Amino acid sequence: MQTLIDIMGWVGSFFILLSYGLTLSKKRDFSVPSRYLNMVGGMLIAINCLYYNAIPPFVTNLIWSIIAILSIYRARKHFINTGKQ
């Protein structure tokens, strides 16, 4: 079980770094995949932190994931209302 939790933490960290890297790209708009990478990455790291009883980073990553979820919700709502991303 511990190995799975460790892998989840590493994958979550990779997703957040990948998301950040994609936002720096000027060739294409990666805002949609970046939102999902942030959401999943934050959740995976939060699970890892909770397992290891690291409460401050758990709370930080939980908030990070909530912000990503709200961003996804707002983008979908905007798309439905305007037909644009």
C-alpha positions as CSV (number, residue, x, y, z in Angstrom):
1,M,0.0,0.0,0.0
2,Q,2.8,2.4,0.9
3,T,4.4,2.0,-2.5
4,L,1.1,2.8,-4.3
5,I,0.7,6.0,-2.1
6,D,4.3,7.0,-2.9
7,I,3.7,6.5,-6.7
8,M,0.5,8.6,-6.4
9,G,2.5,11.4,-4.8
10,W,5.2,11.3,-7.5
11,V,2.6,11.2,-10.3
12,G,0.7,14.1,-8.7
13,S,3.9,16.1,-8.5
14,F,4.7,15.3,-12.1
15,F,1.2,16.4,-13.2
16,I,1.4,19.7,-11.5
17,L,4.9,20.4,-12.9
18,L,3.7,19.4,-16.4
19,S,0.7,21.7,-16.0
20,Y,3.0,24.6,-15.1
21,G,5.2,23.8,-18.1
22,L,2.2,23.7,-20.5
23,T,1.0,27.1,-19.3
24,L,4.4,28.5,-20.3
25,S,4.0,27.2,-23.9
26,K,3.4,29.9,-26.4
27,K,2.7,27.6,-29.4
28,R,-0.8,26.4,-28.3
29,D,-3.4,27.0,-25.6
30,F,-3.1,24.3,-23.0
31,S,-5.4,25.8,-20.4
32,V,-8.0,23.0,-20.5
33,P,-5.5,20.1,-20.0
34,S,-3.7,22.2,-17.4
35,R,-6.8,22.6,-15.3
36,Y,-7.3,18.8,-15.2
37,L,-3.7,18.1,-14.5
38,N,-3.8,20.6,-11.6
39,M,-6.9,19.0,-10.2
40,V,-5.7,15.4,-10.4
41,G,-2.2,16.3,-9.4
42,G,-3.4,18.1,-6.3
43,M,-5.7,15.3,-5.3
44,L,-3.0,12.7,-5.7
45,I,-0.5,14.7,-3.6
46,A,-3.2,15.4,-1.0
47,I,-3.9,11.6,-0.7
48,N,-0.1,11.1,-0.3
49,C,0.1,13.8,2.4
50,L,-2.9,12.5,4.3
51,Y,-1.4,9.0,4.3
52,Y,1.8,10.4,5.9
53,N,-0.2,12.7,8.2
54,A,1.4,15.8,6.7
55,I,-1.6,18.0,7.3
56,P,-0.3,21.5,6.1
57,P,0.6,20.2,2.5
58,F,-2.6,18.1,2.5
59,V,-4.7,21.2,3.1
60,T,-2.7,23.2,0.5
61,N,-3.1,20.5,-2.2
62,L,-6.8,20.1,-1.3
63,I,-7.3,23.8,-1.8
64,W,-5.3,23.6,-5.0
65,S,-7.6,20.9,-6.3
66,I,-10.7,22.9,-5.3
67,I,-9.5,25.9,-7.2
68,A,-8.9,23.7,-10.2
69,I,-12.4,22.2,-9.9
70,L,-13.9,25.7,-9.7
71,S,-11.9,26.8,-12.7
72,I,-13.1,23.8,-14.7
73,Y,-16.7,24.5,-13.7
74,R,-16.4,28.2,-14.6
75,A,-14.9,27.3,-18.0
76,R,-17.6,24.8,-18.8
77,K,-20.3,27.3,-17.7
78,H,-18.7,30.0,-20.0
79,F,-18.5,27.5,-22.9
80,I,-22.2,26.5,-22.5
81,N,-23.3,30.2,-22.4
82,T,-21.1,31.5,-25.2
83,G,-19.9,28.5,-27.2
84,K,-16.3,29.6,-26.7
85,Q,-13.5,28.4,-24.4
